Amino acid sequence: MGALFYLSHQPTLPTPSLFSGQDKLFHAIVYGILGFLLLGSRTPSVQGYTRAQLRGSILVASLYGVSDEIHQYFVPGRSSDVWDWVADTIGAVIAVSLLWWLSRKRVPATAQ
């Protein structure tokens, strides 16, 4: 989270323009990693991750995305965008869902 804060505090980030909307993809990837790490830091139960762990990881990543957009509003050369937050949340949902799905594959059939 500290790295995200540092990057969002930079006036401009030099990124080559590869395609339209690439910033949203970058947001989704970065916040997907955050969601993945947040959930990965939790210990799954015998039956896998609980709904509270899944929702909590997505919620924390999403709320951090909101705070990041508010923070960027005050950084010269940066702007806040609700669609960046949407991309942040979508990235977290996808990553947390992927980790949940992978954890379910590892749970023995007798434990389910």
DSSP file (Angstrom, degrees, kcal/mol; ACC not computed):
  #  RESIDUE AA STRUCTURE BP1 BP2  ACC     N-H-->O    O-->H-N    N-H-->O    O-->H-N    TCO  KAPPA ALPHA  PHI   PSI    X-CA   Y-CA   Z-CA
    1    1 A M     >        0   0    0      0, 0.0     4,-2.3     0, 0.0     5,-0.2   0.000 360.0 360.0 360.0 -33.2    0.0    0.0    0.0
    2    2 A G  H  >  +     0   0    0      1,-0.2     4,-2.5     2,-0.2     5,-0.1   0.890 360.0  51.6 -64.1 -39.0    2.9    2.3    0.7
    3    3 A A  H  > S+     0   0    0      2,-0.2     4,-2.6     1,-0.2    -1,-0.2   0.894 109.2  50.5 -65.0 -39.5    4.2    1.8   -2.9
    4    4 A L  H  > S+     0   0    0      2,-0.2     4,-2.6     1,-0.2    -2,-0.2   0.916 110.7  49.1 -63.5 -42.8    0.8    2.7   -4.3
    5    5 A F  H  X S+     0   0    0     -4,-2.3     4,-1.0     2,-0.2    -2,-0.2   0.926 111.4  49.7 -62.2 -44.1    0.7    5.8   -2.2
    6    6 A Y  H >< S+     0   0    0     -4,-2.5     3,-0.7     1,-0.2     4,-0.4   0.940 113.0  46.0 -60.4 -48.0    4.2    6.8   -3.4
    7    7 A L  H >< S+     0   0    0     -4,-2.6     3,-1.1     1,-0.2    -1,-0.2   0.891 111.8  50.8 -63.7 -39.6    3.3    6.2   -7.0
    8    8 A S  H 3< S+     0   0    0     -4,-2.6    -1,-0.2     1,-0.2    -2,-0.2   0.665 103.6  60.9 -74.4 -13.0    0.0    8.1   -6.8
    9    9 A H  T << S+     0   0    0     -4,-1.0    -1,-0.2    -3,-0.7    -2,-0.2   0.556  81.1 102.3 -87.9  -8.6    1.9   11.0   -5.1
   10   10 A Q  S <  S-     0   0    0     -3,-1.1     3,-0.1    -4,-0.4    65,-0.1  -0.568  76.5-131.7 -75.7 136.8    4.0   11.6   -8.2
   11   11 A P  S    S-     0   0    0      0, 0.0     2,-0.3     0, 0.0    -1,-0.1   0.913  86.7  -2.9 -56.8 -45.7    2.9   14.5  -10.4
   12   12 A T        -     0   0    0     66,-0.1    66,-0.1    -3,-0.0    -3,-0.0  -0.995  64.6-143.6-145.5 145.9    3.1   12.5  -13.6
   13   13 A L        -     0   0    0     -2,-0.3     2,-0.9    -3,-0.1    -6,-0.0  -0.948  23.8-126.9-110.6 124.2    4.1    8.9  -14.3
   14   14 A P        +     0   0    0      0, 0.0    -2,-0.0     0, 0.0     0, 0.0  -0.571  45.0 156.8 -73.6 106.2    6.0    8.4  -17.6
   15   15 A T        -     0   0    0     -2,-0.9     2,-0.1     0, 0.0    -2,-0.1  -0.998  41.7-121.0-131.0 131.5    4.0    5.6  -19.4
   16   16 A P        -     0   0    0      0, 0.0     2,-1.0     0, 0.0     0, 0.0  -0.440  28.9-118.1 -68.6 143.0    4.0    5.0  -23.1
   17   17 A S        +     0   0    0      1,-0.2     3,-0.1    -2,-0.1     0, 0.0  -0.729  45.0 160.7 -85.5 105.8    0.6    5.1  -24.7
   18   18 A L        -     0   0    0     -2,-1.0     2,-0.3     1,-0.4    -1,-0.2   0.821  64.5 -14.8 -93.6 -37.7    0.0    1.6  -26.1
   19   19 A F  S >  S-     0   0    0      0, 0.0     3,-1.5     0, 0.0    -1,-0.4  -0.980  81.2 -77.3-161.2 162.8   -3.8    1.7  -26.4
   20   20 A S  T 3  S+     0   0    0     -2,-0.3    -3,-0.0     1,-0.3     0, 0.0  -0.455 114.7  17.4 -67.9 133.2   -6.9    3.6  -25.3
   21   21 A G  T >> S+     0   0    0     -2,-0.2     4,-1.4     3,-0.0     3,-0.8   0.590  77.9 135.5  84.1  10.7   -7.9    2.9  -21.7
   22   22 A Q  H <>  +     0   0    0     -3,-1.5     4,-2.5     1,-0.3     5,-0.2   0.822  66.0  63.4 -63.1 -28.8   -4.6    1.3  -20.8
   23   23 A D  H 3> S+     0   0    0      1,-0.2     4,-2.4     2,-0.2    -1,-0.3   0.868 100.8  52.0 -63.4 -34.3   -4.6    3.3  -17.5
   24   24 A K  H <> S+     0   0    0     -3,-0.8     4,-2.5     2,-0.2    -1,-0.2   0.896 108.9  50.0 -68.0 -39.3   -7.8    1.4  -16.4
   25   25 A L  H  X S+     0   0    0     -4,-1.4     4,-2.5     2,-0.2    -2,-0.2   0.917 110.5  50.0 -63.6 -42.5   -6.0   -1.9  -17.2
   26   26 A F  H  X S+     0   0    0     -4,-2.5     4,-2.7     2,-0.2     5,-0.2   0.913 110.4  50.5 -61.7 -42.5   -3.0   -0.8  -15.1
   27   27 A H  H  X S+     0   0    0     -4,-2.4     4,-2.7     1,-0.2     5,-0.3   0.939 111.0  48.7 -59.2 -47.0   -5.4    0.1  -12.3
   28   28 A A  H  X S+     0   0    0     -4,-2.5     4,-1.6     1,-0.2    -2,-0.2   0.899 113.1  47.3 -61.9 -41.4   -7.1   -3.3  -12.4
   29   29 A I  H  X S+     0   0    0     -4,-2.5     4,-2.3     2,-0.2    -2,-0.2   0.949 114.0  45.7 -65.6 -48.8   -3.8   -5.1  -12.4
   30   30 A V  H  X S+     0   0    0     -4,-2.7     4,-2.0     1,-0.2    -2,-0.2   0.920 117.7  42.4 -63.7 -44.6   -2.3   -3.2   -9.5
   31   31 A Y  H  X S+     0   0    0     -4,-2.7     4,-2.6    -5,-0.2    -1,-0.2   0.747 110.0  58.7 -77.2 -21.3   -5.4   -3.4   -7.4
   32   32 A G  H  X S+     0   0    0     -4,-1.6     4,-2.6    -5,-0.3    -2,-0.2   0.913 106.7  48.0 -65.4 -43.4   -5.8   -7.0   -8.4
   33   33 A I  H  X S+     0   0    0     -4,-2.3     4,-2.7     2,-0.2    -2,-0.2   0.915 111.5  50.8 -61.8 -42.8   -2.4   -7.6   -6.9
   34   34 A L  H  X S+     0   0    0     -4,-2.0     4,-2.8     2,-0.2    -2,-0.2   0.945 111.9  46.2 -60.5 -48.4   -3.4   -5.7   -3.8
   35   35 A G  H  X S+     0   0    0     -4,-2.6     4,-2.5     1,-0.2     5,-0.3   0.903 112.5  51.4 -60.0 -41.8   -6.6   -7.8   -3.4
   36   36 A F  H  X S+     0   0    0     -4,-2.6     4,-2.8     1,-0.2    -1,-0.2   0.919 112.8  45.2 -60.5 -45.8   -4.6  -11.0   -4.0
   37   37 A L  H  X S+     0   0    0     -4,-2.7     4,-1.4     2,-0.2    -2,-0.2   0.890 111.5  52.6 -67.5 -39.4   -2.1  -10.0   -1.3
   38   38 A L  H  < S+     0   0    0     -4,-2.8     4,-0.3    -5,-0.2     3,-0.3   0.940 116.2  38.9 -62.1 -46.7   -4.8   -9.0    1.1
   39   39 A L  H >< S+     0   0    0     -4,-2.5     3,-1.8     1,-0.2    -2,-0.2   0.905 112.5  57.3 -70.3 -39.9   -6.6  -12.3    0.8
   40   40 A G  H 3< S+     0   0    0     -4,-2.8    -1,-0.2     1,-0.3    -2,-0.2   0.742  98.2  62.0 -62.6 -22.3   -3.3  -14.3    0.6
   41   41 A S  T 3< S+     0   0    0     -4,-1.4    -1,-0.3    -3,-0.3     2,-0.3   0.626  91.9  82.8 -78.3 -12.1   -2.3  -12.8    4.0
   42   42 A R  S <  S-     0   0    0     -3,-1.8     7,-0.0    -4,-0.3    -3,-0.0  -0.653  84.5-122.3 -89.8 148.4   -5.4  -14.5    5.6
   43   43 A T        -     0   0    0     -2,-0.3    -2,-0.1     5,-0.0     2,-0.1  -0.813  27.9-132.5 -90.8 121.0   -5.3  -18.1    6.6
   44   44 A P        -     0   0    0      0, 0.0     5,-0.2     0, 0.0    -1,-0.0  -0.377  18.7-120.0 -70.9 152.1   -8.0  -20.1    4.9
   45   45 A S  B >   -A   48   0A   0      3,-2.0     3,-1.9     1,-0.1     0, 0.0  -0.174  41.1 -86.7 -75.7-179.4  -10.1  -22.5    7.0
   46   46 A V  T 3  S+     0   0    0      1,-0.3     3,-0.1    61,-0.0    65,-0.1   0.833 133.7  47.0 -58.4 -31.9  -10.2  -26.2    6.3
   47   47 A Q  T 3  S-     0   0    0      1,-0.4    -1,-0.3    60,-0.1     2,-0.2   0.259 123.9 -99.0 -95.7  12.0  -12.9  -25.5    3.8
   48   48 A G  B <  S-A   45   0A   0     -3,-1.9    -3,-2.0    58,-0.1    -1,-0.4  -0.588  70.8 -15.2 104.2-168.6  -11.1  -22.6    2.1
   49   49 A Y        -     0   0    0     -5,-0.2     2,-0.1    -2,-0.2   -10,-0.0  -0.427  69.2-122.9 -71.6 144.3  -11.5  -18.8    2.5
   50   50 A T     >  -     0   0    0     -2,-0.1     4,-2.1     1,-0.1     5,-0.2  -0.421  21.4-112.2 -82.2 162.6  -14.6  -17.6    4.3
   51   51 A R  H  > S+     0   0    0      1,-0.2     4,-3.1     2,-0.2     5,-0.3   0.877 119.1  56.5 -60.9 -37.1  -17.0  -15.2    2.7
   52   52 A A  H  > S+     0   0    0      1,-0.2     4,-2.5     2,-0.2    -1,-0.2   0.894 107.0  48.6 -63.2 -39.1  -15.9  -12.6    5.3
   53   53 A Q  H  > S+     0   0    0      2,-0.2     4,-2.0     3,-0.2    -1,-0.2   0.908 113.9  46.7 -66.2 -41.4  -12.3  -12.9    4.2
   54   54 A L  H  X S+     0   0    0     -4,-2.1     4,-2.0     2,-0.2    -2,-0.2   0.962 117.1  41.9 -63.9 -52.6  -13.3  -12.6    0.5
   55   55 A R  H  X S+     0   0    0     -4,-3.1     4,-3.0     1,-0.2    -2,-0.2   0.895 113.5  53.6 -63.0 -41.0  -15.5   -9.6    1.1
   56   56 A G  H  X S+     0   0    0     -4,-2.5     4,-2.7    -5,-0.3     5,-0.2   0.899 108.1  49.3 -62.7 -41.6  -13.1   -8.0    3.4
   57   57 A S  H  X S+     0   0    0     -4,-2.0     4,-2.1     2,-0.2    -1,-0.2   0.919 114.7  44.5 -64.4 -43.4  -10.2   -8.2    1.0
   58   58 A I  H  X S+     0   0    0     -4,-2.0     4,-2.7     2,-0.2    -2,-0.2   0.919 114.2  50.4 -65.7 -43.3  -12.3   -6.7   -1.8
   59   59 A L  H  X S+     0   0    0     -4,-3.0     4,-2.9     2,-0.2     5,-0.2   0.919 110.9  47.5 -62.7 -45.3  -13.6   -4.0    0.5
   60   60 A V  H  X S+     0   0    0     -4,-2.7     4,-2.3     2,-0.2    -1,-0.2   0.930 114.4  46.8 -63.7 -44.7  -10.2   -2.9    1.8
   61   61 A A  H  X S+     0   0    0     -4,-2.1     4,-1.9    -5,-0.2    -2,-0.2   0.918 114.7  47.6 -62.3 -42.7   -8.8   -2.8   -1.7
   62   62 A S  H  X S+     0   0    0     -4,-2.7     4,-2.0     2,-0.2    -2,-0.2   0.920 112.5  47.8 -65.7 -44.4  -11.8   -0.8   -3.0
   63   63 A L  H  X S+     0   0    0     -4,-2.9     4,-2.5     1,-0.2    -1,-0.2   0.868 110.1  52.7 -65.6 -35.6  -11.7    1.6   -0.1
   64   64 A Y  H  X S+     0   0    0     -4,-2.3     4,-2.3    -5,-0.2    -1,-0.2   0.883 106.7  54.2 -65.8 -35.7   -8.0    2.1   -0.6
   65   65 A G  H  X S+     0   0    0     -4,-1.9     4,-2.2     2,-0.2    -2,-0.2   0.904 108.1  49.1 -61.5 -41.9   -8.8    2.9   -4.2
   66   66 A V  H  X S+     0   0    0     -4,-2.0     4,-2.4     2,-0.2    -2,-0.2   0.942 112.0  47.7 -61.8 -47.7  -11.3    5.5   -3.1
   67   67 A S  H  X S+     0   0    0     -4,-2.5     4,-2.5     1,-0.2    -2,-0.2   0.865 110.3  53.3 -63.9 -34.3   -8.7    7.1   -0.8
   68   68 A D  H  X S+     0   0    0     -4,-2.3     4,-2.5     2,-0.2    -1,-0.2   0.904 108.9  48.3 -65.9 -41.8   -6.1    7.0   -3.5
   69   69 A E  H  X S+     0   0    0     -4,-2.2     4,-1.2     2,-0.2    -2,-0.2   0.892 112.2  49.0 -67.0 -38.7   -8.4    8.9   -5.9
   70   70 A I  H  X S+     0   0    0     -4,-2.4     4,-0.7     1,-0.2     3,-0.4   0.928 111.7  50.2 -63.4 -44.1   -9.2   11.5   -3.3
   71   71 A H  H >< S+     0   0    0     -4,-2.5     3,-1.3     1,-0.2     4,-0.4   0.911 106.7  54.4 -59.6 -44.0   -5.4   11.8   -2.6
   72   72 A Q  H >< S+     0   0    0     -4,-2.5     3,-1.1     1,-0.3     6,-0.3   0.784  95.0  69.0 -64.6 -26.3   -4.7   12.3   -6.3
   73   73 A Y  H 3< S+     0   0    0     -4,-1.2    -1,-0.3    -3,-0.4    -2,-0.2   0.837 103.9  43.5 -58.0 -32.5   -7.2   15.1   -6.5
   74   74 A F  T << S+     0   0    0     -3,-1.3    -1,-0.3    -4,-0.7    -2,-0.2   0.449  92.5  96.5 -95.5  -2.0   -4.8   17.2   -4.3
   75   75 A V  S X  S-     0   0    0     -3,-1.1     3,-2.1    -4,-0.4   -65,-0.1  -0.796  81.9-117.1 -92.1 122.2   -1.6   16.2   -6.2
   76   76 A P  T 3  S+     0   0    0      0, 0.0     3,-0.1     0, 0.0    -2,-0.1  -0.314 100.1  19.3 -57.6 134.5   -0.5   18.7   -8.8
   77   77 A G  T 3  S+     0   0    0      1,-0.3     2,-0.3   -65,-0.0    -3,-0.0   0.393 111.3  91.5  86.3  -3.8   -0.6   17.2  -12.3
   78   78 A R    <   -     0   0    0     -3,-2.1    -1,-0.3    -6,-0.3     2,-0.3  -0.772  54.4-163.7-117.7 165.0   -2.9   14.4  -11.2
   79   79 A S        -     0   0    0     -2,-0.3     2,-0.3    -3,-0.1    -6,-0.2  -0.963  19.1-120.4-142.3 159.8   -6.6   14.0  -11.3
   80   80 A S        -     0   0    0     -2,-0.3     2,-0.4    -8,-0.1     3,-0.1  -0.807  26.6-173.4-102.7 148.6   -9.2   11.7   -9.6
   81   81 A D    >>  -     0   0    0     -2,-0.3     4,-1.4     1,-0.1     3,-0.9  -0.981  26.5-146.6-145.2 125.0  -11.5    9.7  -11.8
   82   82 A V  H 3> S+     0   0    0     -2,-0.4     4,-2.1     1,-0.3     5,-0.1   0.823 102.9  60.2 -61.4 -30.3  -14.4    7.5  -10.6
   83   83 A W  H 3> S+     0   0    0      2,-0.2     4,-2.2     1,-0.2    -1,-0.3   0.792  98.8  56.9 -70.7 -26.4  -13.6    5.1  -13.5
   84   84 A D  H <> S+     0   0    0     -3,-0.9     4,-2.4     2,-0.2    -1,-0.2   0.919 107.8  48.0 -64.7 -42.7  -10.2    4.5  -12.0
   85   85 A W  H  X S+     0   0    0     -4,-1.4     4,-2.6     2,-0.2    -2,-0.2   0.899 109.6  52.4 -64.1 -40.2  -11.8    3.4   -8.8
   86   86 A V  H  X S+     0   0    0     -4,-2.1     4,-2.6     1,-0.2    -1,-0.2   0.930 110.6  47.8 -60.6 -44.6  -14.2    1.2  -10.7
   87   87 A A  H  X S+     0   0    0     -4,-2.2     4,-2.5     2,-0.2    -2,-0.2   0.892 110.0  53.5 -63.2 -39.4  -11.2   -0.4  -12.4
   88   88 A D  H  X S+     0   0    0     -4,-2.4     4,-2.1     2,-0.2    -2,-0.2   0.943 111.8  44.5 -57.4 -49.0   -9.5   -0.8   -9.0
   89   89 A T  H  X S+     0   0    0     -4,-2.6     4,-2.6     2,-0.2    -2,-0.2   0.901 112.1  51.2 -66.6 -42.4  -12.5   -2.6   -7.6
   90   90 A I  H  X S+     0   0    0     -4,-2.6     4,-2.6     1,-0.2    -1,-0.2   0.914 109.7  51.2 -61.6 -42.3  -12.9   -4.8  -10.7
   91   91 A G  H  X S+     0   0    0     -4,-2.5     4,-2.4     1,-0.2    -1,-0.2   0.911 111.3  47.3 -60.2 -43.0   -9.3   -5.8  -10.5
   92   92 A A  H  X S+     0   0    0     -4,-2.1     4,-2.7     2,-0.2     5,-0.3   0.909 111.6  50.8 -65.2 -42.3   -9.6   -6.7   -6.8
   93   93 A V  H  X S+     0   0    0     -4,-2.6     4,-2.3     2,-0.2    -2,-0.2   0.929 112.5  46.4 -61.7 -45.7  -12.8   -8.7   -7.4
   94   94 A I  H  X S+     0   0    0     -4,-2.6     4,-2.3     2,-0.2    -2,-0.2   0.937 115.7  44.6 -63.6 -47.1  -11.1  -10.7  -10.3
   95   95 A A  H  X S+     0   0    0     -4,-2.4     4,-2.5     2,-0.2     5,-0.2   0.915 114.9  47.2 -66.1 -43.6   -7.9  -11.4   -8.3
   96   96 A V  H  X S+     0   0    0     -4,-2.7     4,-2.5     1,-0.2    -1,-0.2   0.905 112.9  50.2 -64.9 -40.5   -9.8  -12.4   -5.1
   97   97 A S  H  X S+     0   0    0     -4,-2.3     4,-2.6    -5,-0.3    -2,-0.2   0.901 110.5  50.2 -63.2 -40.7  -12.1  -14.6   -7.0
   98   98 A L  H  X S+     0   0    0     -4,-2.3     4,-2.7     2,-0.2    -2,-0.2   0.929 111.9  46.5 -63.8 -45.6   -9.2  -16.3   -8.8
   99   99 A L  H  X S+     0   0    0     -4,-2.5     4,-2.3     2,-0.2    -2,-0.2   0.898 112.7  50.7 -65.0 -39.3   -7.4  -16.9   -5.5
  100  100 A W  H  X S+     0   0    0     -4,-2.5     4,-1.9     2,-0.2    -2,-0.2   0.935 111.6  48.1 -61.0 -46.0  -10.7  -18.3   -3.9
  101  101 A W  H  X S+     0   0    0     -4,-2.6     4,-1.4     1,-0.2    -2,-0.2   0.912 112.4  48.5 -62.6 -43.5  -11.1  -20.6   -6.9
  102  102 A L  H  X S+     0   0    0     -4,-2.7     4,-0.9     1,-0.2    -1,-0.2   0.882 110.1  51.9 -64.4 -37.6   -7.5  -21.8   -6.7
  103  103 A S  H  X S+     0   0    0     -4,-2.3     4,-0.8     1,-0.2     3,-0.4   0.851 105.9  54.7 -68.7 -32.7   -7.9  -22.4   -3.0
  104  104 A R  H  < S+     0   0    0     -4,-1.9     3,-0.4     1,-0.2    -1,-0.2   0.838 103.7  55.9 -67.5 -32.3  -11.1  -24.5   -3.5
  105  105 A K  H  < S+     0   0    0     -4,-1.4    -1,-0.2     1,-0.2    -2,-0.2   0.768 107.4  49.9 -69.3 -25.0   -9.1  -26.7   -6.0
  106  106 A R  H  < S+     0   0    0     -4,-0.9    -1,-0.2    -3,-0.4    -2,-0.2   0.628  86.9  97.9 -90.1 -14.8   -6.6  -27.4   -3.2
  107  107 A V  S  < S-     0   0    0     -4,-0.8     5,-0.1    -3,-0.4   -60,-0.1  -0.608  84.1-112.5 -76.6 128.2   -9.1  -28.4   -0.5
  108  108 A P    >>  -     0   0    0      0, 0.0     3,-1.3     0, 0.0     4,-0.8  -0.267  22.0-119.1 -59.2 147.0   -9.5  -32.2   -0.3
  109  109 A A  T 34 S+     0   0    0      1,-0.3     3,-0.5     2,-0.2    -2,-0.1   0.803 112.6  59.4 -59.0 -31.2  -12.9  -33.4   -1.4
  110  110 A T  T 34 S+     0   0    0      1,-0.2    -1,-0.3     2,-0.2    -3,-0.0   0.778 101.2  55.2 -70.1 -25.3  -13.6  -34.9    2.1
  111  111 A A  T <4        0   0    0     -3,-1.3    -1,-0.2     1,-0.2    -2,-0.2   0.711 360.0 360.0 -80.4 -20.0  -13.2  -31.4    3.7
  112  112 A Q     <        0   0    0     -4,-0.8    -1,-0.2    -3,-0.5    -2,-0.2   0.485 360.0 360.0 -80.2 360.0  -15.8  -29.9    1.4
